[in-house]
Amino acid sequence: MKKLISKLPENVKLAAACAFGFILVALMYYPLIPILLNYPPDSINNSFQIDVNYFYYTTQYLTIALIGIVVSFTAFLFLFKRVNQIQKLKDLNKATNQDLLRTIKTCFNYPLIVLLITLFVPVILIFVLLVALRQEFFFALKVTFIFFTMSSLIALISYSFSKVIFERVLNKIGIKDSTYGIRVNVRTRLMLQFLPLLLFTIIFAFLILYSQITKEKGDSLFDYYKQSLVSNFSDNVNSVEDAWQTLNSTEFKSDSDSAFILNSDETVVKSNSALSDFFTKYIFEYENTHNGHTYDYYGTATQGAFIRCNINGSDYILGIKYNVFSNDILSSVIPLFIVLFLINAVFIIYAARTLRNDIKVVSTNLSNISKNAKNYVEHRLSVVSNDEIGDLTIAFNKIQEMTKNNIEQIHSNQDLLIEKERLASLGQMIGGIAHNLKTPIMSISGAAEGLTDLIKEYENSVGDSDVTVQDHHEIAHDMTEWIEKMKVHLSYMSDIITAIKGQAVAFSEQASTRFTIEELIKNVDILMKHELKSALITLNTYINVDASTEINGNINSLIQVINNIISNDIQAYNGKTDETIELSIYKQSKNLIIKIEDHAGGLPEMVRNKLFKEMITTKGKNGTGLGLFMSYSNIRAHFNGNMRFNTETGKGTIFYIEIPLE
């Protein structure tokens, strides 16, 4: 059975749950309706009811209940139809955004909608129907009250069932925030659940009290009028007129009370007010059963006391019809219940508000930690109650302490990882730079040897009469050439050292400076030359903008980002030689675009989804995953720019670095 139920569509489960709640309430109210509406004794589910009403009470009640169950089941089945969109999808990831959004909104909003619809719609409809059928106002009001108590129970049961099922669907989807549905705070939610329950309790208590008061007052009036009838007609009555005068001489308790005389054939002889068929039939049906006590239809507060009297040899029914209902009852009871409701409502609202505020303090502080943990991890909450809220506060403080420790540990680990990545990158560059420095060092060494020879030659020429002035000029010229060559090589070495020094401190806090595109490309070329040469990869540079264009930011950070991408591109070729990488620089609107493109076959699917969002590497144990993650952070932090990429399987990957020029 459990497996069978689990396979049912969600909207069927919801509709069935709501219908089940309807059935429970209907079963509970079946014996209560006759009590609450003061049905006359022995007037239901018998031949008498067939005569006066054509249908048994059970038949009427079951018909109405069945209609209500079918209507509610069908309505909820249609209302909850959207929930099935998720269940029909074998893979949740294949659901369209629109399907998910609709389903999420349904799950958030429908429990509240179910509560409000079930609570008010049936009550409004039944009251309008009773008024349209011209039923007595207080009878219509009483029936409406009864329906409201039923609707309250059904609404709360339906709300509870739907809430459970909708929460299960939301858990399946895995919602990360609550911004999709109608925002209902804890206070409002508690009020929506407890105020209907409070109204149910008060109205139900009022109906029971009213029913009891009506019964007791009816019995009291019956005893009074029955005693009066017995006293007034203890002797034989000479005529119907005398009997009528005697009846009207009775001291009536209310202006609405009236006398009546009936023939034994149930026809009305005399009456101050209209008598219903129910009233007269009940007299003759239960004359000997209820000791002369009669009633006027279902749910009305009109009763009567009667006796059988012989007048001139014929039997007559002499009686007093009286109205049990009194405005005095309502005027004394209803204000009392209104006051009780308001007092309880105020306390419920206060309790709900207090609970909301207690929870809000914790949630607000958690939200603050998530937004700016650095400033809030030191703020501890005071425990002000020894209950679940107090436990929540204590748990918050513990989590806050753990969060503080974790943040400190993360910062420590992050610094270590960054330092490791920096040193690894620096070590790799230094290895290449050392190779690049060999050529200028050897050239400088050769120049030094050349200068040494010239110095010796010049020294030997001193005092030699054969050495002319022209010879001295030639020696000086040769020495100058060697020095100029040394300057070129020393300048190159200085550039290398500057570039290395810049990368060595790239992670330190540096103020933004202005630098040109020419400087940028020069440093990239110096630092990447050896790695490109070793891999037999060619870097083609296309500068489609003035090389003197200035960029504001940290040049070393930008160099590191570009070098990291180029280095990744080299490794993406996986040992292939004679390949190319294109570095293009151009303007687009007010942005400078640095485009780096490879033809290494594209990024794997798993990398595409996580790139820039977390540390991920395709190098296994040889990589930390910090490269592109930190590159993205550097561009955002130092240049207020952005990074994006396009990749195509089997072709290659293009990285775009966007830097605002203004």
C-alpha positions as semicolon CSV with decimal commas, in nm:
position;residue;x (nm);y (nm);z (nm)
1;M;0,000;0,000;0,000
2;K;0,283;0,238;0,091
3;K;0,458;0,173;-0,242
4;L;0,129;0,225;-0,427
5;I;0,071;0,558;-0,254
6;S;0,428;0,672;-0,324
7;K;0,370;0,618;-0,697
8;L;0,063;0,844;-0,704
9;P;0,102;1,192;-0,857
10;E;0,162;1,464;-0,600
11;N;-0,160;1,651;-0,683
12;V;-0,361;1,330;-0,624
13;K;-0,195;1,288;-0,285
14;L;-0,272;1,649;-0,195
15;A;-0,631;1,634;-0,313
16;A;-0,682;1,301;-0,134
17;A;-0,532;1,442;0,186
18;C;-0,765;1,742;0,176
19;A;-1,063;1,517;0,099
20;F;-0,961;1,293;0,389
21;G;-0,968;1,597;0,616
22;F;-1,314;1,680;0,482
23;I;-1,431;1,324;0,560
24;L;-1,296;1,337;0,917
25;V;-1,473;1,666;0,986
26;A;-1,793;1,540;0,821
27;L;-1,795;1,229;1,040
28;M;-1,739;1,439;1,351
29;Y;-2,021;1,682;1,270
30;Y;-2,278;1,420;1,170
31;P;-2,403;1,372;1,530
32;L;-2,333;1,736;1,623
33;I;-2,553;1,914;1,367
34;P;-2,887;1,808;1,528
35;I;-2,753;1,919;1,867
36;L;-2,616;2,254;1,749
37;L;-2,932;2,335;1,551
38;N;-3,170;2,205;1,823
39;Y;-3,350;1,955;1,603
40;P;-3,676;1,840;1,761
41;P;-3,655;1,499;1,936
42;D;-3,750;1,196;1,722
43;S;-3,762;1,406;1,406
44;I;-3,481;1,258;1,197
45;N;-3,425;0,934;1,007
46;N;-3,783;0,812;1,045
47;S;-4,117;0,816;0,866
48;F;-4,209;1,149;1,025
49;Q;-3,911;1,316;0,854
50;I;-4,014;1,163;0,521
51;D;-4,362;1,313;0,563
52;V;-4,241;1,663;0,643
53;N;-3,911;1,679;0,456
54;Y;-3,911;1,396;0,199
55;F;-3,556;1,284;0,287
56;Y;-3,381;1,130;0,584
57;Y;-3,129;1,347;0,769
58;T;-2,859;1,090;0,694
59;T;-2,942;1,101;0,323
60;Q;-2,932;1,479;0,317
61;Y;-2,610;1,500;0,517
62;L;-2,428;1,233;0,317
63;T;-2,538;1,392;-0,012
64;I;-2,409;1,735;0,092
65;A;-2,090;1,584;0,235
66;L;-2,031;1,375;-0,077
67;I;-2,080;1,679;-0,301
68;G;-1,838;1,874;-0,081
69;I;-1,580;1,594;-0,092
70;V;-1,606;1,554;-0,471
71;V;-1,593;1,931;-0,532
72;S;-1,299;1,982;-0,296
73;F;-1,111;1,680;-0,436
74;T;-1,164;1,798;-0,795
75;A;-1,075;2,159;-0,711
76;F;-0,756;2,062;-0,530
77;L;-0,668;1,810;-0,801
78;F;-0,677;2,092;-1,056
79;L;-0,521;2,349;-0,823
80;F;-0,221;2,130;-0,744
81;K;-0,165;2,014;-1,103
82;R;0,158;2,212;-1,142
83;V;0,330;2,006;-0,873
84;N;0,338;1,707;-1,109
85;Q;0,575;1,887;-1,347
86;I;0,867;1,793;-1,124
87;Q;0,757;1,434;-1,069
88;K;0,729;1,375;-1,444
89;L;1,096;1,463;-1,496
90;K;1,330;1,170;-1,447
91;D;1,627;1,406;-1,419
92;L;1,563;1,725;-1,223
93;N;1,850;1,899;-1,404
94;K;1,655;1,869;-1,730
95;A;1,367;2,079;-1,597
96;T;1,333;2,415;-1,768
97;N;1,375;2,726;-1,556
98;Q;1,013;2,819;-1,618
99;D;0,887;2,479;-1,499
100;L;1,100;2,498;-1,188
101;L;0,998;2,856;-1,112
102;R;0,627;2,777;-1,142
103;T;0,660;2,467;-0,927
104;I;0,864;2,649;-0,663
105;K;0,610;2,932;-0,643
106;T;0,332;2,674;-0,618
107;C;0,502;2,499;-0,328
108;F;0,561;2,824;-0,142
109;N;0,224;2,989;-0,205
110;Y;-0,036;2,712;-0,223
111;P;-0,046;2,606;0,145
112;L;-0,145;2,964;0,230
113;I;-0,388;2,981;-0,063
114;V;-0,543;2,648;0,043
115;L;-0,586;2,778;0,397
116;L;-0,755;3,102;0,292
117;I;-0,977;2,946;0,024
118;T;-1,094;2,660;0,247
119;L;-1,149;2,897;0,538
120;F;-1,363;3,162;0,373
121;V;-1,503;3,053;0,034
122;P;-1,747;2,782;0,162
123;V;-1,867;3,011;0,443
124;I;-1,938;3,301;0,208
125;L;-2,114;3,074;-0,042
126;I;-2,338;2,910;0,219
127;F;-2,438;3,244;0,373
128;V;-2,520;3,395;0,032
129;L;-2,721;3,082;-0,056
130;L;-2,924;3,091;0,267
131;V;-2,999;3,461;0,226
132;A;-3,099;3,403;-0,136
133;L;-3,338;3,129;-0,019
134;R;-3,490;3,383;0,224
135;Q;-3,410;3,185;0,533
136;E;-3,454;3,349;0,871
137;F;-3,152;3,572;0,932
138;F;-3,051;3,423;1,266
139;F;-3,099;3,072;1,133
140;A;-2,875;3,159;0,835
141;L;-2,622;3,313;1,073
142;K;-2,619;3,007;1,295
143;V;-2,575;2,770;1,000
144;T;-2,297;2,996;0,868
145;F;-2,124;2,978;1,206
146;I;-2,145;2,599;1,199
147;F;-1,999;2,591;0,848
148;F;-1,721;2,825;0,960
149;T;-1,620;2,586;1,239
150;M;-1,620;2,301;0,987
151;S;-1,422;2,504;0,734
152;S;-1,169;2,602;1,002
153;L;-1,095;2,239;1,084
154;I;-1,083;2,136;0,718
155;A;-0,859;2,436;0,636
156;L;-0,612;2,356;0,914
157;I;-0,601;1,986;0,825
158;S;-0,559;2,066;0,453
159;Y;-0,290;2,324;0,534
160;S;-0,096;2,073;0,744
161;F;-0,114;1,797;0,479
162;S;-0,029;2,030;0,189
163;K;0,257;2,187;0,384
164;V;0,418;1,847;0,440
165;I;0,384;1,741;0,075
166;F;0,500;2,076;-0,066
167;E;0,802;2,079;0,167
168;R;0,894;1,732;0,039
169;V;0,883;1,862;-0,320
170;L;1,095;2,165;-0,226
171;N;1,347;1,936;-0,056
172;K;1,365;1,735;-0,377
173;I;1,433;2,049;-0,581
174;G;1,683;2,181;-0,327
175;I;1,589;2,549;-0,297
176;K;1,867;2,769;-0,157
177;D;1,658;3,078;-0,070
178;S;1,298;3,184;-0,004
179;T;1,261;3,472;-0,247
180;Y;1,024;3,291;-0,481
181;G;0,690;3,282;-0,301
182;I;0,469;3,513;-0,101
183;R;0,667;3,639;0,199
184;V;0,486;3,530;0,515
185;N;0,671;3,595;0,840
186;V;0,646;3,370;1,144
187;R;0,405;3,603;1,321
188;T;0,160;3,607;1,030
189;R;0,189;3,231;0,983
190;L;0,112;3,165;1,350
191;M;-0,182;3,406;1,337
192;L;-0,319;3,238;1,025
193;Q;-0,307;2,904;1,203
194;F;-0,410;2,998;1,558
195;L;-0,669;3,271;1,498
196;P;-0,896;3,039;1,293
197;L;-0,849;2,776;1,562
198;L;-0,936;3,036;1,827
199;L;-1,242;3,143;1,628
200;F;-1,341;2,779;1,590
201;T;-1,315;2,726;1,966
202;I;-1,510;3,040;2,054
203;I;-1,783;2,992;1,792
204;F;-1,817;2,622;1,869
205;A;-1,842;2,700;2,240
206;F;-2,099;2,970;2,160
207;L;-2,306;2,727;1,951
208;I;-2,299;2,464;2,225
209;L;-2,389;2,725;2,487
210;Y;-2,662;2,868;2,268
211;S;-2,801;2,520;2,206
212;Q;-2,802;2,446;2,578
213;I;-2,960;2,782;2,665
214;T;-3,224;2,730;2,398
215;K;-3,304;2,384;2,531
216;E;-3,324;2,497;2,892
217;K;-3,531;2,805;2,808
218;G;-3,758;2,599;2,583
219;D;-3,814;2,345;2,859
220;S;-3,877;2,624;3,109
221;L;-4,134;2,795;2,885
222;F;-4,294;2,460;2,811
223;D;-4,337;2,386;3,182
224;Y;-4,490;2,731;3,235
225;Y;-4,736;2,716;2,946
226;K;-4,823;2,352;3,002
227;Q;-4,905;2,427;3,367
228;S;-5,116;2,725;3,258
229;L;-5,309;2,511;3,008
230;V;-5,374;2,239;3,263
231;S;-5,491;2,495;3,521
232;N;-5,712;2,693;3,282
233;F;-5,878;2,390;3,127
234;S;-5,921;2,159;3,423
235;D;-6,298;2,192;3,389
236;N;-6,513;2,127;3,085
237;V;-6,526;2,407;2,833
238;N;-6,866;2,501;2,693
239;S;-6,756;2,631;2,354
240;V;-6,464;2,694;2,126
241;E;-6,507;3,069;2,177
242;D;-6,480;3,031;2,552
243;A;-6,170;2,819;2,506
244;W;-6,022;3,080;2,274
245;Q;-6,089;3,363;2,518
246;T;-5,932;3,161;2,798
247;L;-5,624;3,086;2,589
248;N;-5,575;3,453;2,503
249;S;-5,615;3,549;2,867
250;T;-5,294;3,356;2,944
251;E;-5,007;3,572;3,058
252;F;-4,768;3,540;2,764
253;K;-4,396;3,568;2,831
254;S;-4,334;3,742;2,497
255;D;-4,532;3,949;2,252
256;S;-4,446;3,694;1,983
257;D;-4,614;3,410;2,175
258;S;-4,960;3,310;2,048
259;A;-5,252;3,073;2,109
260;F;-5,397;2,812;1,875
261;I;-5,681;2,560;1,856
262;L;-5,673;2,253;1,627
263;N;-5,936;2,002;1,527
264;S;-5,861;1,637;1,569
265;D;-5,820;1,616;1,191
266;E;-5,519;1,850;1,214
267;T;-5,701;2,153;1,072
268;V;-5,653;2,491;1,232
269;V;-5,961;2,628;1,409
270;K;-5,813;2,937;1,571
271;S;-5,461;3,079;1,569
272;N;-5,297;3,415;1,629
273;S;-5,010;3,321;1,395
274;A;-4,944;3,085;1,107
275;L;-4,879;2,724;1,200
276;S;-4,646;2,516;0,981
277;D;-4,728;2,163;0,869
278;F;-4,428;2,045;1,070
279;F;-4,571;2,203;1,386
280;T;-4,914;2,046;1,351
281;K;-4,788;1,707;1,232
282;Y;-4,547;1,688;1,526
283;I;-4,840;1,750;1,765
284;F;-5,039;1,454;1,643
285;E;-4,738;1,229;1,576
286;Y;-4,586;1,268;1,924
287;E;-4,884;1,372;2,135
288;N;-4,831;1,093;2,384
289;T;-4,455;1,074;2,351
290;H;-4,338;1,418;2,464
291;N;-4,613;1,513;2,706
292;G;-4,763;1,787;2,492
293;H;-4,435;1,942;2,379
294;T;-4,416;2,033;2,011
295;Y;-4,159;2,200;1,783
296;D;-4,154;2,404;1,465
297;Y;-3,918;2,269;1,195
298;Y;-3,546;2,193;1,199
299;G;-3,312;2,453;1,335
300;T;-3,582;2,701;1,440
301;A;-3,630;2,821;1,795
302;T;-4,010;2,800;1,796
303;Q;-4,185;2,548;2,024
304;G;-4,528;2,487;2,170
305;A;-4,719;2,340;2,462
306;F;-5,061;2,182;2,413
307;I;-5,332;1,969;2,574
308;R;-5,625;1,774;2,434
309;C;-5,959;1,910;2,549
310;N;-6,318;1,791;2,496
311;I;-6,552;2,069;2,388
312;N;-6,918;1,978;2,341
313;G;-6,826;1,615;2,281
314;S;-6,548;1,688;2,030
315;D;-6,174;1,669;2,085
316;Y;-5,965;1,979;2,024
317;I;-5,601;2,062;2,066
318;L;-5,551;2,377;2,273
319;G;-5,202;2,518;2,285
320;I;-4,957;2,806;2,312
321;K;-4,691;2,863;2,053
322;Y;-4,383;3,043;2,184
323;N;-4,051;3,162;2,049
324;V;-3,752;3,039;2,247
325;F;-3,501;3,260;2,070
326;S;-3,449;3,604;2,218
327;N;-3,228;3,892;2,116
328;D;-3,141;3,923;2,482
329;I;-2,946;3,598;2,455
330;L;-2,737;3,730;2,169
331;S;-2,695;4,075;2,326
332;S;-2,556;3,918;2,643
333;V;-2,348;3,632;2,498
334;I;-2,204;3,768;2,173
335;P;-2,027;4,072;2,333
336;L;-1,874;3,836;2,588
337;F;-1,733;3,611;2,319
338;I;-1,609;3,910;2,117
339;V;-1,420;4,039;2,421
340;L;-1,276;3,692;2,485
341;F;-1,170;3,661;2,122
342;L;-1,001;4,003;2,122
343;I;-0,816;3,929;2,447
344;N;-0,693;3,593;2,319
345;A;-0,611;3,740;1,977
346;V;-0,398;4,011;2,138
347;F;-0,205;3,752;2,338
348;I;-0,161;3,530;2,029
349;I;-0,037;3,828;1,826
350;Y;0,198;3,929;2,107
351;A;0,332;3,573;2,147
352;A;0,374;3,538;1,770
353;R;0,551;3,872;1,749
354;T;0,782;3,783;2,038
355;L;0,868;3,450;1,877
356;R;0,928;3,619;1,541
357;N;1,156;3,880;1,700
358;D;1,356;3,613;1,887
359;I;1,406;3,414;1,568
360;K;1,474;3,730;1,366
361;V;1,761;3,829;1,599
362;V;1,937;3,499;1,527
363;S;1,855;3,497;1,153
364;T;1,965;3,860;1,111
365;N;2,299;3,794;1,279
366;L;2,352;3,481;1,069
367;S;2,272;3,686;0,759
368;N;2,517;3,954;0,870
369;I;2,787;3,691;0,917
370;S;2,723;3,556;0,568
371;K;2,751;3,908;0,422
372;N;3,047;4,033;0,622
373;A;3,187;3,767;0,848
374;K;3,491;3,972;0,938
375;N;3,285;4,231;1,128
376;Y;3,030;4,004;1,292
377;V;3,209;3,697;1,418
378;E;3,293;3,879;1,741
379;H;2,930;3,962;1,825
380;R;2,774;3,711;2,062
381;L;2,403;3,699;2,144
382;S;2,272;3,702;2,499
383;V;2,069;3,399;2,608
384;V;1,744;3,545;2,748
385;S;1,523;3,236;2,777
386;N;1,553;2,874;2,887
387;D;1,366;2,717;2,597
388;E;1,415;2,623;2,232
389;I;1,488;2,988;2,144
390;G;1,756;2,988;2,412
391;D;1,895;2,666;2,264
392;L;1,894;2,831;1,920
393;T;2,086;3,130;2,057
394;I;2,341;2,903;2,224
395;A;2,380;2,707;1,900
396;F;2,424;3,036;1,712
397;N;2,701;3,145;1,948
398;K;2,875;2,808;1,906
399;I;2,845;2,827;1,528
400;Q;2,977;3,183;1,542
401;E;3,281;3,069;1,739
402;M;3,336;2,782;1,496
403;T;3,290;3,023;1,204
404;K;3,552;3,255;1,349
405;N;3,799;2,969;1,392
406;N;3,722;2,834;1,044
407;I;3,766;3,178;0,887
408;E;4,101;3,219;1,057
409;Q;4,204;2,870;0,944
410;I;4,082;2,938;0,590
411;H;4,278;3,263;0,575
412;S;4,585;3,083;0,704
413;N;4,544;2,800;0,452
414;Q;4,467;3,047;0,177
415;D;4,784;3,242;0,248
416;L;4,983;2,918;0,240
417;L;4,824;2,811;-0,088
418;I;4,878;3,150;-0,244
419;E;5,238;3,155;-0,126
420;K;5,288;2,804;-0,263
421;E;5,138;2,901;-0,598
422;R;5,346;3,219;-0,606
423;L;5,670;3,041;-0,523
424;A;5,597;2,763;-0,773
425;S;5,526;3,017;-1,044
426;L;5,826;3,224;-0,944
427;G;6,052;2,916;-0,939
428;Q;5,934;2,818;-1,286
429;M;5,999;3,170;-1,416
430;I;6,339;3,192;-1,249
431;G;6,442;2,868;-1,416
432;G;6,359;3,019;-1,754
433;I;6,505;3,358;-1,670
434;A;6,833;3,198;-1,561
435;H;6,856;3,046;-1,908
436;N;6,771;3,382;-2,069
437;L;7,038;3,559;-1,863
438;K;7,314;3,332;-1,998
439;T;7,327;3,509;-2,335
440;P;7,361;3,868;-2,205
441;I;7,605;3,753;-1,935
442;M;7,823;3,580;-2,195
443;S;7,800;3,887;-2,417
444;I;7,900;4,113;-2,129
445;S;8,183;3,873;-2,046
446;G;8,300;3,888;-2,409
447;A;8,276;4,267;-2,402
448;A;8,484;4,272;-2,084
449;E;8,752;4,059;-2,252
450;G;8,745;4,293;-2,552
451;L;8,784;4,597;-2,326
452;T;9,065;4,426;-2,140
453;D;9,252;4,370;-2,467
454;L;9,192;4,732;-2,574
455;I;9,314;4,859;-2,237
456;K;9,636;4,655;-2,272
457;E;9,677;4,775;-2,629
458;Y;9,623;5,137;-2,517
459;E;9,866;5,092;-2,226
460;N;10,134;4,952;-2,462
461;S;10,080;5,242;-2,701
462;V;10,159;5,503;-2,443
463;G;10,496;5,668;-2,540
464;D;10,513;5,476;-2,867
465;S;10,599;5,728;-3,139
466;D;10,452;5,502;-3,405
467;V;10,103;5,531;-3,251
468;T;9,927;5,824;-3,401
469;V;9,641;6,032;-3,269
470;Q;9,414;5,856;-3,513
471;D;9,513;5,524;-3,354
472;H;9,410;5,657;-3,011
473;H;9,072;5,764;-3,152
474;E;9,018;5,421;-3,304
475;I;9,098;5,250;-2,972
476;A;8,855;5,484;-2,792
477;H;8,591;5,415;-3,056
478;D;8,629;5,038;-3,012
479;M;8,603;5,074;-2,634
480;T;8,287;5,285;-2,675
481;E;8,127;5,018;-2,896
482;W;8,198;4,748;-2,635
483;I;8,047;4,969;-2,362
484;E;7,733;5,038;-2,570
485;K;7,690;4,664;-2,625
486;M;7,728;4,609;-2,252
487;K;7,464;4,879;-2,183
488;V;7,214;4,701;-2,407
489;H;7,269;4,369;-2,232
490;L;7,265;4,533;-1,888
491;S;6,936;4,707;-1,975
492;Y;6,789;4,375;-2,080
493;M;6,908;4,216;-1,756
494;S;6,764;4,510;-1,559
495;D;6,426;4,458;-1,728
496;I;6,437;4,090;-1,638
497;I;6,523;4,166;-1,276
498;T;6,246;4,430;-1,257
499;A;5,992;4,186;-1,399
500;I;6,100;3,914;-1,158
501;K;6,089;4,156;-0,865
502;G;5,739;4,269;-0,965
503;Q;5,613;3,912;-0,976
504;A;5,782;3,834;-0,646
505;V;5,565;4,095;-0,473
506;A;5,255;4,060;-0,694
507;F;5,046;3,938;-0,404
508;S;5,136;4,221;-0,170
509;E;4,918;4,529;-0,135
510;Q;5,028;4,776;-0,398
511;A;4,874;5,107;-0,493
512;S;4,734;5,133;-0,843
513;T;4,965;5,296;-1,097
514;R;4,937;5,389;-1,461
515;F;5,126;5,180;-1,714
516;T;5,121;5,145;-2,090
517;I;5,028;4,851;-2,307
518;E;5,385;4,854;-2,438
519;E;5,519;4,800;-2,086
520;L;5,269;4,520;-2,031
521;I;5,357;4,330;-2,348
522;K;5,729;4,381;-2,288
523;N;5,712;4,220;-1,943
524;V;5,492;3,933;-2,066
525;D;5,741;3,865;-2,346
526;I;6,036;3,866;-2,105
527;L;5,874;3,635;-1,850
528;M;5,720;3,387;-2,095
529;K;5,994;3,369;-2,358
530;H;6,176;3,071;-2,212
531;E;5,862;2,865;-2,138
532;L;5,730;2,926;-2,490
533;K;6,068;2,844;-2,643
534;S;6,105;2,526;-2,438
535;A;5,758;2,406;-2,542
536;L;5,820;2,505;-2,909
537;I;5,499;2,713;-2,896
538;T;5,470;3,044;-3,077
539;L;5,298;3,344;-2,916
540;N;5,152;3,571;-3,184
541;T;5,080;3,918;-3,050
542;Y;4,831;4,154;-3,222
543;I;4,806;4,503;-3,076
544;N;4,511;4,680;-3,239
545;V;4,533;4,983;-3,015
546;D;4,790;5,256;-2,953
547;A;5,077;5,094;-2,760
548;S;5,106;5,407;-2,545
549;T;4,749;5,365;-2,417
550;E;4,762;5,378;-2,039
551;I;4,591;5,140;-1,799
552;N;4,528;5,219;-1,434
553;G;4,592;4,931;-1,196
554;N;4,849;4,687;-1,067
555;I;5,068;4,594;-1,366
556;N;5,222;4,295;-1,188
557;S;4,878;4,146;-1,117
558;L;4,777;4,181;-1,483
559;I;5,107;4,031;-1,600
560;Q;5,055;3,736;-1,370
561;V;4,699;3,683;-1,499
562;I;4,811;3,689;-1,864
563;N;5,112;3,467;-1,795
564;N;4,894;3,220;-1,606
565;I;4,654;3,189;-1,899
566;I;4,940;3,152;-2,151
567;S;5,107;2,893;-1,927
568;N;4,777;2,699;-1,903
569;D;4,744;2,716;-2,284
570;I;5,094;2,575;-2,326
571;Q;5,012;2,286;-2,092
572;A;4,676;2,234;-2,268
573;Y;4,868;2,134;-2,584
574;N;4,999;1,843;-2,375
575;G;5,345;1,830;-2,534
576;K;5,243;1,912;-2,890
577;T;5,492;2,137;-3,069
578;D;5,475;2,394;-3,345
579;E;5,141;2,519;-3,210
580;T;5,035;2,880;-3,165
581;I;4,873;3,101;-2,904
582;E;4,719;3,434;-3,009
583;L;4,734;3,737;-2,779
584;S;4,517;4,022;-2,910
585;I;4,458;4,363;-2,754
586;Y;4,182;4,593;-2,880
587;K;3,919;4,840;-2,766
588;Q;3,550;4,762;-2,734
589;S;3,331;5,051;-2,630
590;K;3,502;5,196;-2,320
591;N;3,680;4,873;-2,233
592;L;4,021;4,737;-2,321
593;I;3,991;4,373;-2,426
594;I;4,282;4,133;-2,387
595;K;4,201;3,817;-2,582
596;I;4,409;3,500;-2,539
597;E;4,322;3,209;-2,770
598;D;4,453;2,855;-2,799
599;H;4,366;2,565;-3,029
600;A;4,412;2,282;-2,778
601;G;4,068;2,118;-2,804
602;G;3,862;2,306;-2,542
603;L;3,796;2,267;-2,170
604;P;3,634;1,957;-2,016
605;E;3,267;1,991;-1,915
606;M;3,340;1,960;-1,544
607;V;3,592;2,246;-1,563
608;R;3,359;2,478;-1,756
609;N;3,091;2,474;-1,485
610;K;3,334;2,553;-1,202
611;L;3,580;2,792;-1,366
612;F;3,619;3,123;-1,178
613;K;3,378;2,993;-0,907
614;E;3,612;2,763;-0,718
615;M;3,966;2,630;-0,723
616;I;3,979;2,356;-0,985
617;T;4,272;2,203;-1,169
618;T;4,321;1,953;-1,450
619;K;4,684;1,894;-1,347
620;G;4,612;1,647;-1,069
621;K;4,857;1,664;-0,781
622;N;5,076;1,904;-0,977
623;G;4,818;2,185;-0,960
624;T;4,646;2,380;-0,681
625;G;4,358;2,519;-0,884
626;L;4,443;2,870;-0,763
627;G;4,556;3,004;-1,100
628;L;4,237;3,111;-1,278
629;F;4,048;3,148;-0,950
630;M;4,300;3,408;-0,833
631;S;4,325;3,560;-1,182
632;Y;3,954;3,633;-1,180
633;S;3,981;3,782;-0,830
634;N;4,278;3,999;-0,934
635;I;4,098;4,143;-1,236
636;R;3,791;4,220;-1,026
637;A;3,988;4,365;-0,733
638;H;4,274;4,556;-0,905
639;F;4,105;4,668;-1,227
640;N;3,730;4,664;-1,156
641;G;3,712;4,449;-1,466
642;N;3,582;4,109;-1,562
643;M;3,694;3,778;-1,707
644;R;3,497;3,540;-1,927
645;F;3,570;3,256;-2,165
646;N;3,436;3,067;-2,465
647;T;3,535;2,709;-2,526
648;E;3,445;2,463;-2,798
649;T;3,519;2,093;-2,780
650;G;3,764;1,986;-3,049
651;K;3,872;2,341;-3,127
652;G;3,999;2,554;-2,843
653;T;3,940;2,810;-2,572
654;I;3,935;3,190;-2,571
655;F;3,980;3,393;-2,253
656;Y;3,868;3,755;-2,246
657;I;4,000;4,008;-1,994
658;E;3,787;4,323;-1,989
659;I;3,940;4,633;-1,827
660;P;3,760;4,971;-1,812
661;L;3,973;5,251;-1,957
662;E;3,780;5,528;-1,778
